[in-house]
Amino acid sequence: MDRKTTKKNLLYSIFDGTFYSIMVGFGESFFMAFGVFLKANIFEQGLIGSLPQSLGYFFEIFSDRLLRIIKSRKLMVLIGAFIQGIMYIPVMLIFLFGGSKIPLLILFISLYWIVGMIISPPWNSWMSDIVPVKERGRYFGRRTKIAGVASFVAYIFGGLLLQWFGGQYQYLGYALIFGIAFVSRMVSFSFLLKQDEPEYKIPAERYKFRHFVSSLFKSNFGTFTLYMFILNFSVQIAAPFFIPYMLNDLKMDYITLTVITATSMLVKYMSMPGWGKIIDTYGARIVLKFTGYLIPIVPIMWAFSANFYYLMFAQVLSGFIWSGFELASVNFMFDTTPYDKRAAMIAYYNVVYGVSNISGALLGSWIATLPFIFSGYKLLFVVSGLLRFAAPLIFVHKIEEEREVPALGYDKLLFKIMTIRPTRGFLINIIPIPRRPHKKK
């Protein structure tokens, strides 16, 4: 593929990601709030926040088989994207289904996640062929930043619409934002349609799940998978319950809820280009290690104050930390999965990830109901934070950098992080730092 065609495809992918993120901002981001509006109890809240995604991860195991039938990554992604968008229509009409609103909401959201996750491996494989290797960190950082701003703006407007359609008209507000999400996914679909698909040969021998399981304790990618399993299990103990906590316990209105949650979103996406430059230069491993030790701090902070400005600070910190961690995770997966097995390996990774998703959320649902001196939500925030330390302590030192990159200590990484300017999206090197080559073992 020539450079001109590559640039065109990269541009269309940014437009696709932008409108996809608008869909997320108006739609997916409000699924939990919609469940709370429909009077979901704590157990149902846990299911809304974890079961649909987990089912998506489980069904992703069939992604490789479907790709062998369809024989085109692009066509498979297009079919899934269209069906995913259609799922917003029954969600919009949920009030017409009488007394089964919550079970049906979980069903429709599950279908939304299933088709979305099934097309994730072929999309990742497709994009890994389009984006030049040496530009991945910067490109995905820039793409995610633009898409993130779009998601942030959409989320803010979604919250304002819900606040405006208050009281007896609240349902109309939800129907409107889910309708906008549907239209946005269709626009995203149109830009996917414009992208070219490089020639792709499906491997004759299928990489099977038993091959993946046997490599968990033997390969770098296997160690990374176990690391993410433990970390995500701990994260999901608390993750589904922040919005119910704000709506039920703190009695926030939709504007306050939107501002607090959107702050993390904005900081995350604005910081990604800076993180991307660090990852391109020094590798994903150092960022995974550094942010992995900081992730446990955030949920614990939520247990000690409900002050608006305090929670805003916690969200700024959360967005900045998760920005580096998520971008490093994506790049590390690309670095550690061979071309011919990438789609299957990512699908199997997500199956394991899905197990941690649902098991963590169910444990969180149980913890939230325990009698305690303060809110059950606060208890699970503390438990989640403490358990998150286990993942980096056990696994992070076993993960090896795949690329040959300059060495970088935590002190110098911290300095570079402190000079990231999210509003400009790049790293300012005030003092030149000597570099020495670092070869992987």
C-alpha positions in Angstrom: 0.0 0.0 0.0 1.5 3.3 -1.1 2.0 6.3 1.3 -0.9 8.3 -0.2 -3.3 5.5 0.2 -2.1 4.9 3.8 -2.6 8.5 4.7 -6.1 8.4 3.3 -7.0 5.3 5.3 -5.5 6.8 8.5 -7.6 9.9 8.0 -10.8 7.9 7.4 -10.1 5.9 10.5 -9.9 9.0 12.5 -13.3 10.1 11.2 -14.6 6.6 12.0 -13.2 6.8 15.5 -14.7 10.2 16.0 -18.2 9.3 15.2 -17.9 6.0 17.0 -16.9 8.0 20.1 -19.9 10.3 19.6 -22.0 7.2 19.7 -20.3 6.1 23.0 -20.7 9.6 24.5 -24.4 9.9 23.8 -25.3 6.2 24.1 -23.1 3.6 25.8 -21.9 6.0 28.5 -25.5 6.4 29.8 -26.5 2.7 29.9 -25.8 2.5 33.7 -27.6 5.8 34.4 -30.5 4.5 32.3 -30.6 1.4 34.4 -30.7 3.4 37.6 -33.5 5.5 36.1 -35.4 2.3 35.5 -35.0 1.4 39.2 -32.4 -1.4 38.9 -31.3 -2.8 42.2 -27.6 -3.3 43.2 -27.5 -6.8 41.7 -29.0 -5.6 38.5 -26.6 -2.7 38.5 -23.7 -5.1 38.7 -25.2 -7.1 35.8 -25.7 -4.0 33.6 -22.2 -2.9 34.3 -20.5 -6.3 33.6 -22.6 -9.0 32.0 -23.0 -7.4 28.5 -19.3 -6.7 28.2 -18.4 -10.2 29.5 -20.7 -11.9 27.1 -19.1 -9.8 24.3 -15.7 -11.1 25.5 -16.9 -14.7 25.6 -18.5 -14.6 22.1 -15.3 -13.1 20.7 -13.9 -16.6 20.8 -16.0 -17.2 17.6 -14.4 -14.2 15.9 -11.7 -16.3 14.2 -14.2 -18.9 12.9 -16.5 -16.1 11.5 -13.5 -14.5 9.8 -12.7 -17.8 8.1 -16.3 -18.0 6.8 -16.6 -14.3 5.7 -12.9 -14.2 4.5 -12.7 -10.4 4.8 -11.8 -8.4 7.9 -13.5 -5.3 6.4 -16.7 -7.0 5.6 -16.9 -8.6 9.0 -16.3 -5.3 10.7 -19.0 -3.6 8.5 -21.6 -6.2 9.3 -20.9 -6.0 13.1 -20.8 -2.2 13.1 -24.2 -2.0 11.4 -25.9 -4.5 13.8 -24.4 -2.7 16.8 -25.9 0.6 15.7 -29.3 -1.1 15.2 -29.3 -2.2 18.9 -30.0 1.4 20.0 -33.5 1.2 18.5 -34.9 -1.4 21.0 -33.1 0.4 23.8 -34.8 3.6 22.8 -38.2 1.8 22.9 -37.6 0.0 26.2 -40.5 1.7 27.9 -43.0 -0.1 25.6 -42.0 -3.5 27.1 -44.0 -3.3 30.3 -42.6 -4.9 33.5 -39.6 -6.6 31.9 -37.6 -3.4 31.3 -34.4 -4.3 33.2 -34.0 -7.9 31.8 -34.7 -6.7 28.3 -32.3 -3.7 28.7 -29.6 -6.2 29.7 -30.5 -8.4 26.7 -30.3 -5.5 24.2 -27.1 -4.1 25.7 -25.6 -7.6 25.6 -26.3 -8.0 21.9 -24.8 -4.5 21.4 -21.6 -5.6 23.2 -21.5 -9.1 21.6 -21.4 -7.8 18.0 -19.1 -5.0 19.0 -16.5 -7.4 20.6 -16.7 -10.0 17.8 -15.5 -7.5 15.3 -12.7 -6.2 17.6 -10.0 -8.8 16.6 -10.5 -8.3 12.9 -10.5 -4.5 13.3 -7.3 -4.7 15.4 -5.7 -6.9 12.7 -6.9 -4.6 9.9 -5.6 -1.5 11.7 -2.2 -3.1 12.5 -1.7 -3.6 8.7 -2.7 0.0 7.9 -0.7 1.9 10.6 3.1 1.8 10.1 4.8 0.1 13.0 7.0 3.1 14.0 4.0 5.4 14.0 1.6 3.3 16.1 2.1 5.1 19.4 1.8 8.6 18.0 -1.1 7.7 15.6 -3.2 5.9 18.1 -2.5 8.6 20.6 -3.6 11.3 18.2 -6.6 9.3 17.0 -7.7 8.5 20.5 -7.3 12.2 21.6 -9.5 13.4 18.7 -12.1 10.7 19.3 -11.9 11.3 23.1 -12.7 15.0 22.7 -15.7 14.1 20.5 -16.9 11.6 23.1 -16.4 14.2 25.9 -18.5 16.8 24.0 -21.2 14.3 23.2 -21.3 13.1 26.8 -21.6 16.7 28.1 -24.4 17.4 25.7 -26.1 14.1 26.7 -26.0 15.1 30.3 -27.4 18.5 29.5 -30.3 17.0 27.5 -31.1 14.6 30.3 -31.1 17.5 32.8 -33.4 19.5 30.5 -35.8 16.6 30.0 -36.2 16.2 33.8 -39.1 15.0 35.8 -41.9 13.3 33.8 -40.1 13.8 30.5 -36.9 12.0 31.6 -37.5 9.0 29.4 -37.8 11.3 26.3 -34.3 12.6 27.1 -32.9 9.0 27.1 -34.7 8.2 23.9 -33.2 11.3 22.2 -29.6 10.6 23.2 -29.9 7.0 22.2 -31.3 8.1 18.8 -28.3 10.4 18.3 -26.0 7.5 19.2 -27.7 5.3 16.5 -27.2 8.0 13.8 -23.5 8.5 14.9 -22.8 4.8 14.5 -24.2 4.8 11.0 -21.9 7.7 10.1 -19.0 5.8 11.6 -20.1 2.8 9.4 -19.8 5.0 6.3 -16.2 5.9 7.0 -15.3 2.2 7.7 -16.8 1.6 4.2 -14.3 4.0 2.6 -11.2 2.4 4.1 -9.1 -0.1 2.0 -8.2 -3.5 3.3 -4.7 -4.6 2.6 -4.3 -8.1 1.3 -4.8 -10.6 4.1 -4.2 -14.4 4.0 -6.0 -16.4 6.7 -3.6 -18.8 8.2 -4.1 -22.4 7.1 -3.7 -23.7 10.7 -6.1 -22.1 13.1 -4.6 -21.0 16.4 -6.8 -22.8 19.0 -7.8 -21.9 22.5 -5.8 -24.8 24.0 -2.7 -23.3 22.3 -3.4 -20.0 24.0 -4.0 -21.6 27.4 -0.8 -23.7 27.2 1.2 -20.5 26.6 -0.2 -18.5 29.5 2.8 -19.3 31.8 5.4 -19.6 29.1 5.1 -16.5 26.9 5.4 -12.8 27.3 1.8 -12.3 26.1 0.6 -15.0 28.5 2.2 -13.1 31.4 0.5 -9.9 30.2 -2.8 -11.7 30.0 -2.6 -13.0 33.6 -1.5 -9.5 34.7 -4.6 -8.0 33.1 -6.9 -10.7 34.5 -5.9 -10.0 38.1 -6.0 -6.2 37.6 -9.4 -6.1 35.8 -10.9 -8.5 38.3 -10.0 -6.0 41.0 -11.1 -3.0 38.9 -14.5 -4.5 38.2 -15.3 -4.9 41.9 -15.9 -1.1 41.9 -16.2 0.0 38.3 -19.9 -0.6 37.7 -20.9 1.2 40.9 -19.5 4.7 40.6 -22.5 6.1 38.7 -25.1 4.4 41.0 -23.1 5.8 44.0 -23.3 9.3 42.6 -27.0 9.1 41.7 -28.3 7.1 44.7 -26.0 8.0 47.6 -24.7 11.5 46.7 -28.0 12.5 45.0 -26.2 14.3 42.1 -28.1 15.8 39.3 -27.2 14.8 35.7 -25.1 17.9 35.1 -22.9 17.3 38.2 -22.6 13.6 37.3 -21.7 14.4 33.7 -19.1 17.0 34.7 -17.3 14.7 37.2 -17.3 11.6 34.9 -16.4 13.6 31.8 -13.4 15.2 33.5 -11.6 11.8 33.6 -12.6 11.2 30.0 -11.2 14.5 28.8 -7.9 14.3 30.7 -7.5 10.7 29.5 -7.8 11.5 25.8 -5.9 14.8 25.9 -2.9 13.0 27.6 -2.7 10.2 25.2 -0.4 11.9 22.5 2.1 12.6 25.2 2.0 9.0 26.5 2.2 7.8 22.9 5.5 9.6 22.3 6.9 8.0 25.5 5.8 4.6 24.4 7.2 5.0 20.9 10.5 6.0 22.3 10.9 3.9 25.5 8.5 1.0 24.9 5.2 0.0 26.5 6.6 -2.0 29.4 7.9 1.0 31.5 4.5 2.7 31.2 2.6 -0.5 32.1 4.7 -0.8 35.2 4.6 2.8 36.3 0.8 3.3 35.8 0.1 -0.2 37.2 1.3 0.9 40.6 -0.7 4.1 40.5 -4.1 2.7 39.4 -5.0 1.4 43.0 -5.0 4.9 44.4 -8.0 6.2 42.6 -10.9 4.1 44.0 -9.6 4.5 47.5 -9.8 8.3 47.2 -13.5 8.0 46.4 -14.1 6.4 49.8 -13.0 9.4 51.9 -14.8 12.5 50.6 -17.9 13.5 48.5 -16.6 17.1 48.0 -17.1 18.1 44.4 -13.6 19.5 43.9 -12.0 16.6 45.7 -13.8 14.2 43.3 -12.8 16.3 40.4 -9.1 16.0 41.4 -9.5 12.2 41.7 -11.0 12.1 38.2 -8.1 14.2 36.8 -5.6 11.8 38.4 -7.7 8.8 37.1 -7.8 10.0 33.6 -4.1 10.7 33.4 -3.1 7.3 34.8 -5.5 5.3 32.8 -4.5 7.2 29.6 -1.0 5.9 29.8 -2.0 2.4 30.9 -4.6 1.8 28.2 -2.4 3.1 25.4 0.5 1.0 26.6 -1.7 -2.1 26.8 -2.8 -1.7 23.2 0.7 -1.2 21.9 2.0 -4.1 24.0 -0.6 -6.4 22.5 0.5 -5.4 19.0 4.1 -5.9 19.9 3.7 -9.4 21.5 1.2 -11.0 19.0 2.6 -12.4 15.7 0.9 -11.2 12.5 -0.7 -14.5 11.5 -2.1 -15.2 15.0 -3.0 -11.7 16.2 -6.8 -11.8 15.7 -7.2 -15.2 17.4 -4.8 -14.3 20.3 -6.6 -11.0 21.0 -10.0 -12.9 20.9 -8.8 -15.5 23.4 -7.2 -12.8 25.6 -10.6 -11.0 25.7 -12.3 -14.3 26.8 -10.0 -14.4 29.8 -10.6 -10.7 30.3 -14.4 -11.3 30.2 -14.2 -13.9 33.0 -12.5 -11.3 35.2 -15.1 -8.7 34.2 -18.2 -10.6 35.4 -16.6 -12.3 38.4 -15.2 -9.0 39.7 -18.6 -7.2 39.3 -20.5 -10.0 41.0 -18.2 -9.9 43.9 -18.7 -6.1 44.0 -22.5 -6.6 44.0 -22.2 -8.8 47.1 -19.7 -6.5 48.9 -22.0 -3.5 48.4 -24.8 -5.2 50.3 -22.7 -6.0 53.4 -23.6 -4.1 56.6 -20.8 -1.7 57.4 -20.2 1.6 59.2 -20.4 3.5 56.0 -21.9 3.1 52.5 -21.5 -0.3 50.9 -20.3 1.4 47.8 -17.4 3.0 49.7 -16.5 -0.4 51.2 -16.1 -1.9 47.7 -14.1 1.1 46.5 -11.5 0.4 49.3 -11.5 -3.4 48.6 -11.0 -2.8 44.9 -8.2 -0.4 45.5 -6.3 -2.7 47.8 -6.7 -5.7 45.5 -5.4 -3.8 42.5 -2.0 -3.7 44.1 -1.7 -7.5 43.6 -1.4 -7.4 39.8 1.7 -5.3 39.5 3.3 -6.9 42.6 3.0 -10.4 41.2 3.3 -10.0 37.4 4.7 -6.7 36.2 8.3 -7.5 36.8 7.9 -10.6 34.7 6.8 -8.7 31.6 9.6 -8.0 29.1 9.9 -5.3 26.5 9.6 -6.7 23.0 11.3 -3.9 21.1 14.9 -2.6 21.5 14.5 0.7 23.2 16.6 3.1 25.3 16.5 2.4 29.1 14.5 4.8 31.3 14.3 4.8 35.1 11.2 5.7 37.1 12.8 9.1 38.1 13.3 10.2 34.5 10.0 8.8 33.4 8.3 10.9 36.2 10.2 14.0 34.9 8.9 13.4 31.4 5.4 12.8 32.7 5.5 16.1 34.6 6.4 17.9 31.4 3.5 16.4 29.4 1.2 19.2 28.3 -2.2 17.6 27.6 -3.6 20.7 25.9 -0.9 20.5 23.2 -0.6 16.8 23.2 3.2 16.5 23.1 6.2 16.0 25.4 8.5 18.9 26.1 12.1 17.8 26.8 13.5 20.7 28.8 16.7 19.0 29.7 18.4 16.5 27.3 18.7 13.1 29.0 21.5 10.7 27.9 20.2 7.4 26.6 21.9 4.0 26.5 20.6 1.1 24.4 18.6 -1.5 26.2 18.4 -4.9 24.7 15.7 -7.4 25.7 16.8 -10.5 27.4 
